[in-house]
């Protein structure tokens, strides 16, 4: 079956870091993202949450931000691992099959993710940064 990319409602980038060694690097990246892009920055998670095996914060963004933000992350991830996944209403597939990784790929806990969710339940992106889209 060929999927239409219109199925993608939005994207997440998850920025992984080590609270003991790379939190500062992650903090600088967070500031740089906030200055440059209209995205919704999530809270710091120094303790693993959901499918994520390590500390991270989430950057949620609209489809039209992808073409600028993802190349920027490619060039500026400063050694950190970044998971980029679409939100299509199939959370398990979105993380385990449809994702792309910058840097070292880490094993996600797929069992923590529902197979499907109603598309209407995918939260709209509410930018909370100063950056212009
Ligand atoms: Zn996510």
Backbone and ligand atoms as CSV (ligand in chain L), in Angstrom:
chain,resi,resn,atom,element,x,y,z
A,1,UNK,N,N,0.843,-1.197,0.000
A,1,UNK,CA,C,0.000,0.000,0.000
A,1,UNK,C,C,0.878,1.247,0.000
A,2,UNK,N,N,0.547,2.196,-0.847
A,2,UNK,CA,C,1.297,3.459,-0.899
A,2,UNK,C,C,0.585,4.468,-0.008
A,3,UNK,N,N,1.323,5.000,0.956
A,3,UNK,CA,C,0.752,6.001,1.850
A,3,UNK,C,C,0.945,7.395,1.266
A,4,UNK,N,N,-0.021,8.253,1.490
A,4,UNK,CA,C,0.062,9.648,1.053
A,4,UNK,C,C,0.682,10.471,2.175
A,5,UNK,N,N,1.655,11.317,1.850
A,5,UNK,CA,C,2.288,12.111,2.909
A,5,UNK,C,C,1.315,13.107,3.535
A,6,UNK,N,N,0.152,13.296,2.910
A,6,UNK,CA,C,-0.876,14.133,3.540
A,6,UNK,C,C,-1.382,13.513,4.839
A,7,UNK,N,N,-1.058,12.226,5.070
A,7,UNK,CA,C,-1.418,11.590,6.336
A,7,UNK,C,C,-0.659,12.187,7.514
A,8,UNK,N,N,0.412,12.920,7.228
A,8,UNK,CA,C,1.244,13.484,8.298
A,8,UNK,C,C,0.634,14.795,8.776
A,9,UNK,N,N,0.167,14.789,10.030
A,9,UNK,CA,C,-0.461,15.979,10.600
A,9,UNK,C,C,0.582,16.954,11.136
A,10,UNK,N,N,1.687,16.406,11.639
A,10,UNK,CA,C,2.741,17.231,12.226
A,10,UNK,C,C,3.941,16.325,12.475
A,11,UNK,N,N,5.003,16.900,13.015
A,11,UNK,CA,C,6.205,16.117,13.330
A,11,UNK,C,C,6.663,16.413,14.748
A,12,UNK,N,N,7.422,15.472,15.284
A,12,UNK,CA,C,8.190,15.711,16.503
A,12,UNK,C,C,9.662,15.484,16.211
A,13,UNK,N,N,10.505,16.293,16.805
A,13,UNK,CA,C,11.927,15.975,16.951
A,13,UNK,C,C,12.156,15.772,18.439
A,14,UNK,N,N,12.777,14.657,18.796
A,14,UNK,CA,C,13.142,14.411,20.194
A,14,UNK,C,C,14.653,14.531,20.303
A,15,UNK,N,N,15.094,15.450,21.145
A,15,UNK,CA,C,16.519,15.723,21.315
A,15,UNK,C,C,16.981,14.960,22.552
A,16,UNK,N,N,17.830,13.951,22.351
A,16,UNK,CA,C,18.328,13.145,23.468
A,16,UNK,C,C,19.616,13.740,24.010
A,17,UNK,N,N,19.793,13.612,25.310
A,17,UNK,CA,C,21.017,14.104,25.955
A,17,UNK,C,C,21.272,13.266,27.194
A,18,UNK,N,N,22.465,13.422,27.713
A,18,UNK,CA,C,22.831,12.753,28.963
A,18,UNK,C,C,22.810,13.816,30.060
A,19,UNK,N,N,21.934,13.663,31.058
A,19,UNK,CA,C,21.836,14.698,32.095
A,19,UNK,C,C,23.181,14.990,32.766
A,20,UNK,N,N,24.084,14.001,32.785
A,20,UNK,CA,C,25.362,14.184,33.477
A,20,UNK,C,C,26.399,14.879,32.613
A,21,UNK,N,N,26.274,14.768,31.284
A,21,UNK,CA,C,27.380,15.255,30.444
A,21,UNK,C,C,26.972,16.199,29.319
A,22,UNK,N,N,25.779,16.077,28.777
A,22,UNK,CA,C,25.447,16.875,27.585
A,22,UNK,C,C,24.189,17.735,27.759
A,23,UNK,N,N,23.774,17.976,29.001
A,23,UNK,CA,C,22.577,18.801,29.197
A,23,UNK,C,C,22.812,20.233,28.716
A,24,UNK,N,N,24.039,20.734,28.944
A,24,UNK,CA,C,24.378,22.091,28.506
A,24,UNK,C,C,24.312,22.216,26.979
A,25,UNK,N,N,24.808,21.197,26.292
A,25,UNK,CA,C,24.770,21.187,24.829
A,25,UNK,C,C,23.316,21.214,24.363
A,26,UNK,N,N,22.507,20.404,25.019
A,26,UNK,CA,C,21.084,20.349,24.670
A,26,UNK,C,C,20.387,21.675,24.969
A,27,UNK,N,N,20.822,22.352,26.020
A,27,UNK,CA,C,20.226,23.641,26.384
A,27,UNK,C,C,20.558,24.712,25.351
A,28,UNK,N,N,21.820,24.707,24.872
A,28,UNK,CA,C,22.198,25.675,23.830
A,28,UNK,C,C,21.411,25.418,22.548
A,29,UNK,N,N,21.262,24.136,22.212
A,29,UNK,CA,C,20.507,23.806,21.005
A,29,UNK,C,C,19.061,24.273,21.145
A,30,UNK,N,N,18.504,24.077,22.326
A,30,UNK,CA,C,17.121,24.482,22.584
A,30,UNK,C,C,16.949,25.986,22.379
A,31,UNK,N,N,17.914,26.770,22.892
A,31,UNK,CA,C,17.850,28.229,22.729
A,31,UNK,C,C,17.962,28.616,21.259
A,32,UNK,N,N,18.859,27.938,20.547
A,32,UNK,CA,C,19.048,28.246,19.128
A,32,UNK,C,C,17.802,27.900,18.314
A,33,UNK,N,N,17.156,26.789,18.655
A,33,UNK,CA,C,15.915,26.415,17.974
A,33,UNK,C,C,14.838,27.465,18.249
A,34,UNK,N,N,14.722,27.856,19.519
A,34,UNK,CA,C,13.670,28.804,19.915
A,34,UNK,C,C,13.829,30.148,19.219
A,35,UNK,N,N,15.088,30.560,19.009
A,35,UNK,CA,C,15.337,31.849,18.355
A,35,UNK,C,C,14.988,31.827,16.872
A,36,UNK,N,N,15.086,30.638,16.267
A,36,UNK,CA,C,15.020,30.555,14.806
A,36,UNK,C,C,13.726,29.992,14.235
A,37,UNK,N,N,12.980,29.229,15.029
A,37,UNK,CA,C,11.849,28.478,14.472
A,37,UNK,C,C,10.592,28.648,15.326
A,38,UNK,N,N,9.447,28.639,14.646
A,38,UNK,CA,C,8.156,28.670,15.334
A,38,UNK,C,C,7.754,27.226,15.616
A,39,UNK,N,N,8.107,26.762,16.795
A,39,UNK,CA,C,7.840,25.382,17.184
A,39,UNK,C,C,7.265,25.362,18.598
A,40,UNK,N,N,6.803,24.179,18.995
A,40,UNK,CA,C,6.299,24.011,20.356
A,40,UNK,C,C,7.320,23.176,21.132
A,41,UNK,N,N,8.048,23.840,22.015
A,41,UNK,CA,C,9.068,23.158,22.815
A,41,UNK,C,C,8.418,22.501,24.025
A,42,UNK,N,N,8.729,21.215,24.202
A,42,UNK,CA,C,8.203,20.495,25.354
A,42,UNK,C,C,9.113,20.633,26.565
A,43,UNK,N,N,8.643,20.097,27.671
A,43,UNK,CA,C,9.414,20.147,28.915
A,43,UNK,C,C,10.678,19.299,28.834
A,44,UNK,N,N,11.622,19.608,29.706
A,44,UNK,CA,C,12.791,18.751,29.881
A,44,UNK,C,C,12.349,17.456,30.552
A,45,UNK,N,N,12.835,16.328,30.042
A,45,UNK,CA,C,12.600,15.045,30.703
A,45,UNK,C,C,13.957,14.431,31.027
A,46,UNK,N,N,14.454,14.715,32.227
A,46,UNK,CA,C,15.748,14.160,32.640
A,46,UNK,C,C,15.627,12.673,32.942
A,47,UNK,N,N,14.392,12.206,33.127
A,47,UNK,CA,C,14.128,10.797,33.404
A,47,UNK,C,C,13.335,10.239,32.222
A,48,UNK,N,N,13.667,9.021,31.777
A,48,UNK,CA,C,12.977,8.455,30.615
A,48,UNK,C,C,11.458,8.457,30.770
A,49,UNK,N,N,10.775,8.752,29.664
A,49,UNK,CA,C,9.317,8.813,29.677
A,49,UNK,C,C,8.796,8.151,28.406
A,50,UNK,N,N,7.684,7.417,28.525
A,50,UNK,CA,C,7.056,6.780,27.361
A,50,UNK,C,C,8.018,5.830,26.661
A,51,UNK,N,N,8.089,5.923,25.320
A,51,UNK,CA,C,8.937,4.987,24.563
A,51,UNK,C,C,10.416,5.358,24.594
A,52,UNK,N,N,10.741,6.501,25.181
A,52,UNK,CA,C,12.105,7.027,25.093
A,52,UNK,C,C,12.989,6.453,26.198
A,53,UNK,N,N,14.118,5.836,25.810
A,53,UNK,CA,C,14.961,5.149,26.785
A,53,UNK,C,C,15.900,6.075,27.552
A,54,UNK,N,N,15.973,7.337,27.144
A,54,UNK,CA,C,16.888,8.254,27.816
A,54,UNK,C,C,16.282,9.633,27.946
A,55,UNK,N,N,17.038,10.528,28.585
A,55,UNK,CA,C,16.579,11.894,28.783
A,55,UNK,C,C,16.414,12.589,27.440
A,56,UNK,N,N,15.391,13.433,27.337
A,56,UNK,CA,C,15.155,14.149,26.075
A,56,UNK,C,C,14.154,15.271,26.303
A,57,UNK,N,N,14.080,16.170,25.327
A,57,UNK,CA,C,12.928,17.066,25.246
A,57,UNK,C,C,12.382,16.997,23.830
A,58,UNK,N,N,11.125,17.379,23.711
A,58,UNK,CA,C,10.419,17.263,22.428
A,58,UNK,C,C,10.305,18.628,21.752
A,59,UNK,N,N,10.453,18.621,20.441
A,59,UNK,CA,C,10.188,19.806,19.624
A,59,UNK,C,C,9.074,19.408,18.657
A,60,UNK,N,N,7.880,19.953,18.845
A,60,UNK,CA,C,6.741,19.635,17.967
A,60,UNK,C,C,6.626,20.742,16.928
A,61,UNK,N,N,6.388,20.353,15.666
A,61,UNK,CA,C,6.349,21.385,14.624
A,61,UNK,C,C,5.427,21.001,13.477
A,62,UNK,N,N,4.957,22.027,12.793
A,62,UNK,CA,C,4.051,21.849,11.665
A,62,UNK,C,C,4.806,21.341,10.440
A,63,UNK,N,N,4.048,20.737,9.535
A,63,UNK,CA,C,4.611,20.132,8.326
A,63,UNK,C,C,5.467,21.141,7.539
A,64,UNK,N,N,5.019,22.385,7.475
A,64,UNK,CA,C,5.747,23.351,6.634
A,64,UNK,C,C,7.055,23.814,7.269
A,65,UNK,N,N,7.297,23.452,8.541
A,65,UNK,CA,C,8.550,23.831,9.203
A,65,UNK,C,C,9.654,22.806,8.925
A,66,UNK,N,N,9.258,21.604,8.518
A,66,UNK,CA,C,10.200,20.491,8.341
A,66,UNK,C,C,11.391,20.865,7.460
A,67,UNK,N,N,11.112,21.481,6.300
A,67,UNK,CA,C,12.164,21.710,5.292
A,67,UNK,C,C,13.247,22.662,5.780
A,68,UNK,N,N,12.948,23.469,6.784
A,68,UNK,CA,C,13.983,24.355,7.334
A,68,UNK,C,C,14.589,23.774,8.600
A,69,UNK,N,N,13.738,23.207,9.469
A,69,UNK,CA,C,14.231,22.759,10.770
A,69,UNK,C,C,15.096,21.497,10.668
A,70,UNK,N,N,14.676,20.516,9.897
A,70,UNK,CA,C,15.415,19.247,9.891
A,70,UNK,C,C,16.825,19.413,9.312
A,71,UNK,N,N,16.993,20.135,8.182
A,71,UNK,CA,C,18.375,20.387,7.737
A,71,UNK,C,C,19.201,21.148,8.770
A,72,UNK,N,N,18.578,22.081,9.455
A,72,UNK,CA,C,19.298,22.824,10.503
A,72,UNK,C,C,19.759,21.866,11.600
A,73,UNK,N,N,18.890,20.944,11.991
A,73,UNK,CA,C,19.273,19.953,13.011
A,73,UNK,C,C,20.409,19.056,12.507
A,74,UNK,N,N,20.382,18.704,11.222
A,74,UNK,CA,C,21.464,17.886,10.650
A,74,UNK,C,C,22.814,18.537,10.870
A,75,UNK,N,N,22.846,19.851,10.694
A,75,UNK,CA,C,24.119,20.575,10.754
A,75,UNK,C,C,24.486,21.025,12.160
A,76,UNK,N,N,23.521,21.029,13.068
A,76,UNK,CA,C,23.752,21.665,14.370
A,76,UNK,C,C,23.414,20.783,15.566
A,77,UNK,N,N,23.383,19.467,15.383
A,77,UNK,CA,C,22.980,18.605,16.500
A,77,UNK,C,C,24.110,18.426,17.518
A,78,UNK,N,N,25.324,18.862,17.179
A,78,UNK,CA,C,26.432,18.904,18.139
A,78,UNK,C,C,26.656,17.553,18.819
A,79,UNK,N,N,26.553,16.497,18.043
A,79,UNK,CA,C,26.835,15.168,18.596
A,79,UNK,C,C,25.653,14.503,19.280
A,80,UNK,N,N,24.570,15.242,19.476
A,80,UNK,CA,C,23.408,14.652,20.141
A,80,UNK,C,C,22.622,13.782,19.155
A,81,UNK,N,N,21.930,12.795,19.685
A,81,UNK,CA,C,21.018,11.986,18.881
A,81,UNK,C,C,19.668,12.693,18.794
A,82,UNK,N,N,19.118,12.749,17.576
A,82,UNK,CA,C,17.801,13.356,17.366
A,82,UNK,C,C,16.919,12.350,16.633
A,83,UNK,N,N,15.735,12.105,17.188
A,83,UNK,CA,C,14.707,11.289,16.541
A,83,UNK,C,C,13.676,12.229,15.931
A,84,UNK,N,N,13.423,12.079,14.635
A,84,UNK,CA,C,12.359,12.855,13.979
A,84,UNK,C,C,11.294,11.871,13.527
A,85,UNK,N,N,10.061,12.070,13.986
A,85,UNK,CA,C,8.998,11.160,13.557
A,85,UNK,C,C,7.743,11.933,13.169
A,86,UNK,N,N,7.002,11.390,12.186
A,86,UNK,CA,C,5.738,12.014,11.799
A,86,UNK,C,C,4.635,11.638,12.787
A,87,UNK,N,N,3.581,12.402,12.784
A,87,UNK,CA,C,2.376,12.067,13.545
A,87,UNK,C,C,1.247,11.825,12.558
A,88,UNK,N,N,0.902,10.547,12.395
A,88,UNK,CA,C,-0.126,10.184,11.409
A,88,UNK,C,C,-1.345,9.528,12.041
A,89,UNK,N,N,-1.335,9.384,13.371
A,89,UNK,CA,C,-2.400,8.633,14.019
A,89,UNK,C,C,-2.049,7.166,14.211
A,90,UNK,N,N,-0.793,6.802,13.890
A,90,UNK,CA,C,-0.281,5.446,14.099
A,90,UNK,C,C,0.999,5.558,14.923
A,91,UNK,N,N,0.865,5.874,16.224
A,91,UNK,CA,C,2.055,6.219,17.022
A,91,UNK,C,C,3.157,5.157,17.006
A,92,UNK,N,N,2.784,3.890,17.056
A,92,UNK,CA,C,3.834,2.865,17.104
A,92,UNK,C,C,4.624,2.839,15.790
A,93,UNK,N,N,3.922,2.823,14.661
A,93,UNK,CA,C,4.604,2.855,13.365
A,93,UNK,C,C,5.375,4.164,13.167
A,94,UNK,N,N,4.780,5.255,13.617
A,94,UNK,CA,C,5.428,6.562,13.421
A,94,UNK,C,C,6.804,6.597,14.082
A,95,UNK,N,N,6.908,5.973,15.269
A,95,UNK,CA,C,8.187,5.963,15.990
A,95,UNK,C,C,9.127,4.858,15.518
A,96,UNK,N,N,8.579,3.675,15.237
A,96,UNK,CA,C,9.433,2.507,14.993
A,96,UNK,C,C,9.749,2.284,13.526
A,97,UNK,N,N,8.871,2.702,12.640
A,97,UNK,CA,C,9.047,2.394,11.214
A,97,UNK,C,C,9.259,3.654,10.383
A,98,UNK,N,N,8.521,4.709,10.676
A,98,UNK,CA,C,8.530,5.893,9.814
A,98,UNK,C,C,9.479,6.992,10.272
A,99,UNK,N,N,10.222,6.733,11.317
A,99,UNK,CA,C,11.084,7.773,11.879
A,99,UNK,C,C,12.386,7.902,11.105
A,100,UNK,N,N,13.058,9.029,11.274
A,100,UNK,CA,C,14.440,9.158,10.833
A,100,UNK,C,C,15.275,9.576,12.033
A,101,UNK,N,N,16.541,9.188,11.982
A,101,UNK,CA,C,17.449,9.435,13.106
A,101,UNK,C,C,18.636,10.252,12.646
A,102,UNK,N,N,19.020,11.216,13.437
A,102,UNK,CA,C,20.274,11.936,13.240
A,102,UNK,C,C,21.191,11.479,14.359
A,103,UNK,N,N,22.358,10.967,13.986
A,103,UNK,CA,C,23.258,10.435,15.005
A,103,UNK,C,C,22.928,8.995,15.322
A,104,UNK,N,N,23.354,8.576,16.494
A,104,UNK,CA,C,23.221,7.177,16.883
A,104,UNK,C,C,21.763,6.821,17.185
A,105,UNK,N,N,21.283,5.774,16.578
A,105,UNK,CA,C,19.904,5.327,16.804
A,105,UNK,C,C,19.814,4.611,18.146
A,106,UNK,N,N,18.772,4.892,18.894
A,106,UNK,CA,C,18.571,4.199,20.165
A,106,UNK,C,C,17.308,3.341,20.082
A,107,UNK,N,N,17.260,2.289,20.876
A,107,UNK,CA,C,16.116,1.376,20.851
A,107,UNK,C,C,14.962,1.977,21.652
A,108,UNK,N,N,13.815,2.129,21.014
A,108,UNK,CA,C,12.632,2.663,21.679
A,108,UNK,C,C,11.808,1.537,22.286
A,109,UNK,N,N,11.046,1.874,23.319
A,109,UNK,CA,C,10.131,0.896,23.927
A,109,UNK,C,C,8.792,0.988,23.201
A,110,UNK,N,N,8.693,0.225,22.119
A,110,UNK,CA,C,7.511,0.307,21.277
A,110,UNK,C,C,6.229,-0.076,21.976
A,111,UNK,N,N,6.346,-0.950,22.975
A,111,UNK,CA,C,5.138,-1.405,23.682
A,111,UNK,C,C,4.479,-0.263,24.468
A,112,UNK,N,N,5.231,0.831,24.658
A,112,UNK,CA,C,4.660,1.978,25.369
A,112,UNK,C,C,3.759,2.817,24.461
A,113,UNK,N,N,3.726,2.468,23.169
A,113,UNK,CA,C,2.990,3.288,22.206
A,113,UNK,C,C,1.741,2.577,21.720
A,114,UNK,N,N,0.613,3.293,21.631
A,114,UNK,CA,C,-0.591,2.688,21.047
A,114,UNK,C,C,-0.401,2.479,19.555
A,115,UNK,N,N,-1.087,1.479,19.034
A,115,UNK,CA,C,-0.989,1.210,17.599
A,115,UNK,C,C,-1.640,2.346,16.799
A,116,UNK,N,N,-2.775,2.804,17.287
A,116,UNK,CA,C,-3.453,3.888,16.571
A,116,UNK,C,C,-4.104,4.841,17.558
A,117,UNK,N,N,-4.354,6.045,17.057
A,117,UNK,CA,C,-5.088,7.064,17.805
A,117,UNK,C,C,-5.894,7.837,16.774
A,118,UNK,N,N,-7.085,8.304,17.158
A,118,UNK,CA,C,-7.867,9.082,16.195
A,118,UNK,C,C,-7.093,10.314,15.754
A,119,UNK,N,N,-7.118,10.591,14.462
A,119,UNK,CA,C,-6.380,11.753,13.959
A,119,UNK,C,C,-6.808,13.030,14.685
A,120,UNK,N,N,-8.067,13.094,15.058
A,120,UNK,CA,C,-8.564,14.279,15.769
A,120,UNK,C,C,-7.886,14.449,17.127
A,121,UNK,N,N,-7.281,13.356,17.638
A,121,UNK,CA,C,-6.609,13.436,18.938
A,121,UNK,C,C,-5.157,13.906,18.821
A,122,UNK,N,N,-4.656,14.039,17.582
A,122,UNK,CA,C,-3.293,14.549,17.421
A,122,UNK,C,C,-3.325,16.037,17.741
A,123,UNK,N,N,-2.580,16.459,18.777
A,123,UNK,CA,C,-2.687,17.857,19.192
A,123,UNK,C,C,-2.199,18.820,18.115
A,124,UNK,N,N,-2.911,19.920,17.948
A,124,UNK,CA,C,-2.442,20.968,17.048
A,124,UNK,C,C,-1.167,21.571,17.639
A,125,UNK,N,N,-0.270,22.016,16.759
A,125,UNK,CA,C,0.970,22.640,17.207
A,125,UNK,C,C,0.669,24.072,17.649
A,126,UNK,N,N,1.072,24.394,18.862
A,126,UNK,CA,C,0.920,25.754,19.382
A,126,UNK,C,C,2.320,26.292,19.656
A,127,UNK,N,N,2.885,27.028,18.682
A,127,UNK,CA,C,4.269,27.491,18.870
A,127,UNK,C,C,4.426,28.320,20.158
A,128,UNK,N,N,5.520,28.056,20.864
A,128,UNK,CA,C,5.791,28.805,22.097
A,128,UNK,C,C,7.209,29.373,22.070
A,129,UNK,N,N,7.696,29.629,20.851
A,129,UNK,CA,C,9.030,30.192,20.702
A,129,UNK,C,C,8.943,31.547,19.997
A,130,UNK,N,N,10.048,32.267,20.058
A,130,UNK,CA,C,10.071,33.603,19.446
A,130,UNK,C,C,10.367,33.543,17.960
A,131,UNK,N,N,10.958,32.404,17.520
A,131,UNK,CA,C,11.436,32.315,16.146
A,131,UNK,C,C,10.331,32.416,15.109
A,132,UNK,N,N,10.642,33.083,14.019
A,132,UNK,CA,C,9.691,33.166,12.914
A,132,UNK,C,C,9.760,31.900,12.082
A,133,UNK,N,N,8.642,31.481,11.551
A,133,UNK,CA,C,8.603,30.236,10.768
A,133,UNK,C,C,9.343,30.415,9.456
L,1,ZN,ZN,ZN,7.119,12.246,19.684
